[in-house]
Amino acid sequence: MYLKFICLICKMASCFRSIKKRKRESTMGPNWLELPRDITSNILQRLGPVEILKKARNVCPYWWNICKDPLMWRTIHMSNNETSPDVDLVKICRYAVGQSCGHLEDIEIVSFCTDDLLHYIASCGSHLRHMQLTKCRNILHKQISEVAIKFPLLEELDISFSNLCKDSLEVIGRSCPLLKSLKFSRMFSKDIELNDDAFAIAKTMPKLRHLSMFGNLLTNVGLHAILDGCPLLESLVLRDCNHLDLSGSFGKRCRDQIKDFVLPTF
C-alpha cells in the first residue's frame, strides 16, 4: 500500500514537472544558438560592419567565432550617413577589410575613404569585383593610378562625385580589363575639356555594358566616340549633360544602339 502511494506521488511530481517545463518553454523565445551555422551567418551578414563589430559579435562566443570567418566579409558596405560622428569609420572599415583575408569581392564606401584606406583595400582586394567610392573627394589621381592595377577582376565601379580626371579614367580602363559598369561624375568641372572623359572611356573600356554620367561636359563628338569605342554598351544614363544635341539622326542612332537610354534633362 505504501509502495503504491510512493509511485502515485512520483507520477504526480513527474506530471507537474512536465507541465511546468511546457509552460516555461511556451513563454521563452527561440534559442538562436540552436540555429545552423550557415543560417546564423546569413542573418549576421545582413547587418553592417559597425553593427557586427560593435554589437553582434559580442553577444556570445559562438557569434564571435562566426564573425571571424573571412567569408563573412566578402561584402562591406559603409556610409558616414548611417552612424554617429564619434564612430571611427576608417578604422572599422580597415579592420573589416583585414578580416576578409583576401576574400573581399564587394565594397561600398560613402564619403569617408582616405588614401591610406584605399591602399589597404588594394592590398587585400585582388578578388574585388564591385567597388563604390561615392563622394570620396580626398582620393586623387595619383592614388587611383597606384592601386588600379591591383583590381584585375573589377567589373563594376562607382566613382560618383569624385575629383578624378581623364587620366584616372584611362588608368582604370587599362588596369581593369573586365570592367562592365561605370558610374562617374565630378565634384567640380573647372579646367576640364569638353570631351576628355568621353575619349578616355571610349579608348580604354571596350567591354563596358553600363555607363552612367552626371553633369558631364561631353558633346556629340564625345558621345559618338563612346558609341564607337564601347560596342557592347546596353544602358547609358546621361543626366544633366547639357552640351548634347540628340535631335535628328544622331539621336536616333543612340536610341537604336542602346537598349536602355536615359536622355539628359534640360
N, C-alpha and C positions, 0 to 999 in steps of 0.2 A: 504493500500500500504506500509506504513511504517512498519506495523507488519510483512508483508511478507518479507520485506528486512531484518529485525532483525532475523527472522527464518533462512533465507538463510545464513547470516553471522555465526550464531551459528552452522549450519550444516557444513559449510566450516571449522570452527575452530575445530569442533569435528573430522572431517576427517584428518585435519592436525595433531592433537594430536595423532590420531591412527597411522598415517604413521610414525610420529616421534618415537612413542613408539616401533613400529615394527623394525625400524632401530636400535634403541638403544639395543633392545633385540637380534638382529641379530649380533651385534658387541660384546656383552658380552659373557663370558664363562659360563659354567654351575654353578649353585648355589649349592655348595657342602653341604651347611647346610640343603638343602631340601631332601637329601638322607635319606632313612630309617635308623634307628639307627643300625640295625644289619649289613647292608651293610657298613656303615661308620666304624663300629667296625672291620669288616673283613679286610677293607683296612688298617686301622691303625695297625692291628696285623702283617701285612707284613713288618712293619718297625722294626728295632731293638730297644732294650730298650734305648740306648743312643739317638737315633733319636726321640723316643717318649717323653722322659723326658726332653731333651734339647730343642726340637723344636716343635713337632707336638701338644702336649697338650697345648702349649701357644698360638695357633692360635686363639682360641675363647673359651668362657665358655662352649659351647656345647661339643667341643672336650675334654676339660679338664674333664668334667663330665664323658664322655665315658672312658677316660683313668684311671679313679679312680675305674672302675668296676674290682673286683678281677678276673673275668673270662677272662679279657684281659691279665692276667699274668699267665695263666696256662702253657705257653711255654716261656722260657727265654733262648736265645742263645746269647753268648757274647764271643768275642775274642779280645785280645790285638793287633792283627794284623790289625784290621779294624778301629782303632781310633787313634787320635793324642796322643802323650805322656802326654799332660797336663790334660787328662781326667782321673778322679779317678774311674776306673772300679770297684774296690772293693766296693766303696761307692754306686755307681749306682746299682750294682748287688744286694747289700744288700737291698736297697730301693725297687727295683723291686720285690724281694722275699717277702718283707713285704707287698707289695701291693696285693699279691696273696691271703693273708688271709687264708692260708692253702689249696688253690686250685691248687697249683703247681704240675704239672704232668711230665714236661719235661724240663730239664735244661742241657745246654751245656756251659762249661767254658774252654777256651783255654788259658793256660799259666799264669793265674794270681790268681788262687784260693789260699786262705790262710786258716790256721787252724780255725781262728775265723769265717771266712765266711762259711766254711764247717759246723761248729757247728750251725750257724744261719740257714743255709739251712735245716739242720736236724730238727731244732725246728719248722719249717714251712712246712716240706715236707713229712708228713705222707702218702700223696696220690701220691708220686713220683713214676713214672713207668719207666722213661728213664733218665739216668744221664751220662754225659760225662765230665770227668775231664782229659783232654789231656794236657800233658807237665806241669802238676802241681807238680813240683818236690819238693815243700815245704811241701806237705802233707805226713806225715809219718804214720807208722803202728799204733801208739798209737791213733792218731786222727780217723783213719778209724775204729778201734776197738770200739771206744766210740760212734760213730754215726751210724754204720751199722745197729744196732738193730732198729733204728728209720725209716728204709726204708722197711717195711714188704711187700709192694706191688711192689717193684722194679723188673722189668722184663728185662731191657736192661742196661748194664753197659759198659762204655768205659773208661779204665784207662791206655791208651797207654802212653808210655814214662814216667812212674812213677818211684818212688823209693820204691815201696811196696814190701813186702816179702811174703813167702809162708804162714806165719801165718795170714797175711792180707787177703789172698785169702780164707783161712779156715773160718775166722770170717765172711767174706762177704757171703760165701756159707751157713753157718748155720743161719745167720741173715736174709737172703733174699731167702726164700724157693721157690719163684715163678720165680727166675732168669732163663731166657731162652737164653739170648745172652750176651757173654762176649768178649770184645776186651782187650788184655793185652800185654804189653811189658814194659821192664825196660829201664831206662836211662843207668844203669850200671849193669853188671853181675858178679862183683867181689864177691868172697866168697860165691857163690851160688852153691849148689849141683845140679848135672845134672837134676834130675827128681823131685825136691822139688815141683815146681809149678804144674807139671802134677799130682802128687799124691794128692795135696791139692784140685785140681779141681775134680779129679775122686772121691774123698772121700766125698765131700760136695755139689756137684752140679748135682744131678741125673736128673734134668729136663732140663738141658741145651740142646738147639737145634742148636745154632750157636756159634762157638768158633773161634777166630782169635788170633794167637800168632805170634809175630815178633821177630826174633833174639833170640829165647829161646834155652836153653841148653838141652832140653829133648832128650832122646834117644828112641829107640824102646820100651824099658821097660816102660817108662813113657807114651808113646802114647798107648801102649797096655792097660795100666791102665785106660786111658781116654775112650777108646772104650768100656771097660767093665763097667766102672762106670757111663757113660753117654749114655745109650742105645737109647735115643731119638735124639741124635745128627744127624742133617741133613746137615749142612755145616761146613767144617773145613778148615781154612786157616792157613798154616804154612810157612810163608815167612822167608827165611834166618835161618831156623832151621837146622843147618848143621851137627848135630850129629845123624841124622836119616839115616837109610838104608831101603828104601822102595822097594827093589827088592824082587823077589820071592813071596812066599805065603803070607807073612805079608802085602806087598804092595797090593796084590790082595784083602785081607780082607778089607783094608782101602777103596779101590775103590768100593767094593761091599756093604759095610755097610754105607758109606757116599755118599749121593746124589751129593753134591757139594764139591769136594775135591780139594783144591789148593795145589799142591806139593811145597816143598821147592825149592828155587833157589840156585844153587851152583856156 
